[in-house]
């Protein structure tokens, strides 16, 4: 049975100059931590009369425009010109990757404001959308619809039915409204499977080897025997790109501790002297872009915080692998 009872949907948001550098090793789309951070910031900004608790967030990308130029295999970002320094020299450039997006945000919510007459719940959705329009999404600005064009689809609050069959029909209708587009989901299971397969041939293979193998295009040599009339068979060699099980991409999923937890104020020049401090590094996994019509339930779309403080893991999770396998 699904735990998600209500979905707050903000459709077709246009975001300008979002951060395209998701981690020290990946680029092309904001990290999911940026959208989870937006969810937490939005929950803090809600006025008292909006009783909403956010449980997870999903993102469907309908269009994108990376602010980068390509010259063969080399990409370079379009950078802004910084003002000159006090001596009149050109200031150092801090490289910033930017991307324009058109996305739909789907929040799993609960609270008293989720229930009531249809007119009241839609007022809650409109008020929440107005707050989001004044916030940053992955460092980018929400752009209003262009003048002279059709207005953006209205946000709405969907109350999911408790009956499984009615709920499934309800979610199928929602999926159609999110087309065309692609949703980013977690594929930790494929990383585990690839590592197991590599260790059958090379026992010393590690998770990094499996992650790199799934992140790149692998050219493989194919050799087949060709029969020749009146002569010996000869070998014919061809090179092919290994087919991957879907549109797979390397993604950051959080942070892992590389130091002990320091007491507040113990580390000099920390941003917040009243909060415990710990040095961390990025955690990586494999994600997959899937069309919304391939989702079976809301949990396959939603991302949420899944920290393990004892192990020093501060990461996000998505239930697509477990839920998708269970529905097949």
N, C-alpha and C positions, 0 to 999 in steps of 0.2 A: 504494500500500500504506500502511496506517495505521501511524503510529509508536507509538501508544498500545498498551501491552501489558497493563496492569492498571488496574482502576478500584476505588478505595476509596469506598464509598457509605455516607453517613450519612443515613438517611431520616427525614423528618418531624420535624425539630428545631423546637421551639417557642422562639422568641426574644422576650424582653420588653424593650421600651424601646430598640430599636435606633435608630440615627441616621437620620431620614427626610430630612435636608438633605444631599444628595449633593454639592453644589457651591454657589458663590455665586449661580447662576442656575437650579438645578434642585432639585426635591424630590419625594418620593413613594416612593422606594426607595433603600436604601444604594448608594453607588457600588461598582462592581466592584473598585476598588482596596482597599476594606475587606475583601473576601473573599480577594483575593490576599495582602493583609497577614496575614490569619488563617492562610493556608496557610504562609507563611514563618515565622510565629511558632510554628505547630504543629510544623514540621520541627525548629526549634531546641529545642523542649520534649521531643521524643521521647527516651526512654532509650536507652542504647547497644545493648541487645539487639534493638531494633526498627530494622532496617536498611531505611529507606524514604527515597526521594528523590522529592520532589513536583515535577511538571512543569507542572501546570495545574489549574484549578478551574472547575467549572460550578455554576450555581445554578438550581434549579427552585422557584418560589414557588407554594405550594398555597393559602395564605390570608394575608390581611393586614388590619390594623386601624390606620389612621393616627390618631394622637391629635390630631385637629384638628376644629374646628367649621366648618360652611359656612353662609354667609348669602348665597345667590345665587351670584354669581361671586367672592365674597370668602371666603377661608379664613383661619382663625387657629388657631395651635397652642394646645394645652392646656399652659400653663406652670406650673411649680412656684413656690411662694411662698418667696422667699429670706429668711433671717433678717435682722433689723434690724442696722444697723451700730452702732459703739460710741457714737454720739450718740443712738441710739434712732430714727433715721429709717429709712424703708424703703430697703433696698439696691437698687442698679440691677439690672434684670432682663436677663440674657443669654439671648436667645431660643434655645431648643433644640427642634428638631422630633423627635418620637419616634413609633415605629411598632412594633406587635406583628406578628410574622411566624411563619409555619409554612413551613419550607423544607427541601429536600433538597440536600445538598452532595455533589458528585461530584468526586473528586480523581483525576487521572492520576498513577500512582506507578510506581516501579521500585525494585529492590533485592532483596537475598537473602530478605527476609521475605515477599516476594510468592510465593515458591515453596515447595512442601512439601505435606504432607497437608492435606486440607480442614479438618480440626479445628485444625491449627496456623495456617492463614491466617485462619480466623474468630476465633481468639484474638487475632491481631494487630489485626483490625478492632475487636474489643471494647475492647482496651486503648487504641487510638487514640481511640475514641469517648468513653471515660472522661476522657481528657485534654481533649478539646474541651468536654465538659460543664462544666469548670471555667474555661473561657476566655471572653473577651468576643468576641462576633460583631457587628461594626459598632457597637461600644459597648454592645450589649445583652447581657442575661444569658440563658443557656440554662435553660429551665424544665423540670423533670421532669414526667412524665405525671401527670394529676390522679388522686387517689385514687378508687377505685371504677370507673375507666374501663379500657378495654383498654390493655395496655401498648404502647409505641411499637414499630414494626417494628425488628427488629434490624439493626445495621450488618453489612456483609459486604464481602469482598474478591473481586472478580470477575476471573478470569484470562481474557483474551480469546483466542479461538482464532486460530491462524495461517491457517487456511483461510478465504478470503474469504466463501464461502457460509455456512459454519458461524458465522463471526463476525457476518455480517449478521443471521442468525436469532437469535443470542445478543443482539444489541443491540435487536432488535425486542421481545424478551421484557422487556428492561430498560425500554424506553420505556413499556410498558403498566403497569409498576409505579410509574411516575412520574405517572400520570394520577389525578385531574385536576390540572392545574397548567400553568404557563407558564415558559419559560426565556428569559432575556435574552441576545440575541446581537447582534453588531455588524452594522451595515448601512452601512459606509463607501461601498459601491458606489452606494447610492441617493443619497447626498449628492453624489457625483461626477456621477451622471446628471442630477440636478436642476440642478446648476450649469451643465452643458452645455446643458440645455434653456432655462434662463433667459437664457444669453448669446446664444442665437439671436435672442431678441427685444430684449434689452438688453445690449449688449456690455460695459457697465461693471459688471455684476453680479459680486459676489464671493462667497466661501464663506459669509460670515456671512448674506448674503441668502438663499442656498439653505438654510442651517441653520434660519433663522427660518421660511422658507416651509414646511418639512417639520415644524416643531414646533407649528404653530398650525392652527386650523380656518379654511380659506379659503372665503369665500362668493363664488360666481361667478354672474354674470348670464347667463341663457339667453334668447335672443330667437328666436322662431319665427313664421313666417307662418301666419295662420289664415284659411282661405277663408270668405267670406261670400256667401251666395246673393244674387244681384242687386246686388252692390256690390263695392267694391274690397277686396282682402285687407288685413287689418290685422295689426299686430305684437302678439304676446302676450309679455310679459316675466315671467320667474320667476327666483327666486334659489335656488340649490342649494349645498350644501356639497360641495366637491371630494372625491371618494373617494380615499383613500390606499391604497397597496399593502401593507396590513397594519397591525398595531397598532404604529405608530412612536412613539418617544419620544426627546427630547433627553437625552443622557447625557454625563457627564464621563469621559474615557478616560486621564487622566494630567496631566502638567505640562510646560510649555515654558519654557526658560530666558529670562530677560529681563536677565541680567547675566553677566559673566564668572565663571569658577570661581575663588573666593577660596581661598587657602591656609588650612589649619587655624589657628584663633586670630586670623586677620586681621580678621574681623568681630566687633566687640564684642557681648557679651551673646548670642552664639549658644548654642544648647542644648548642642552638643557641640564642645568646643575641639580635639578630635583628628581631626575629619573635615572634608574640604573643604566649602565652603559656596557656595551659588548661589541667587539670587533667581529664583523661578519664578511662573508664573500657570497657571490651569487650561486644559486642552485639552478641546474638546467635539467630539462627533460625534453620529451618529444610531444608536439601537438599536432592536431590534424584539422584542416579546414573541411567542414562537411556542410552540405546543403541542408537547410532547416527541415525539408521534407523527409530526411533520413532520421530525424530525431523521433523517439518513441514516447518520451515523457519530459517534463520540464527539468528534472534532475540531470538529464544528460547535457543540458545546456549550461547550467548554473555553476559558477565558481564560488568558493567560500574559503575562509581561513581554517587551516588545519595544523596548528602549531604543536610542536612537541618540545616544551621548555626544558625538560630534563635532558633531552638529546641535543639541545641547542639548535633546533630546526624551526625556522619561521617561514612557513611555506603555504601555498594555496593548493587546493584540491578540487577535482572535478570528477563526478561519478559516471562519466560516459563509459569507461571500460567495463565496470561492473554491471551497470544497467543495460548497456547495449548487448552484452553477452547473455544476460538473463532473458532478454526478449527475443533472442534469435531461436 
